[in-house]
Amino acid sequence: MIKNAFISIFSQEEKEENRGSVEFQVLSFTNKIRRLTSHLELHRKDYLSQRGLRKILGKRQRLLSYLSNKNRVRYKYLINQLGIRESKIS
């Protein structure tokens, strides 16, 4: 498993204060997704982990769509920091 691939764009003090923020939740889901993805590369037939990965992906998708509707600037900043979505040309 790759342990250095986890992202932390928040300092330790900000983590304590902002655990309920959408950005922090998306960040923690992204770290879980990366950890599960590296696990599934080794264990291809771990179907329970695959199910958990799909559930986490759905939660992150719902949070990102919520943030996109509420505050477009914060949404764009977050996806650029995490590098998780391709920017649409429009």
Secondary structure, DSSP 8 states (H G I E B T S, - for coil): --STT----S-HHHHHH-TTSHHHHHHHHHHHHHHHHHHHHH-TT-HHHHHHHHHHHHHHHHHHHHHHHH-HHHHHHHHHHHT-S-----
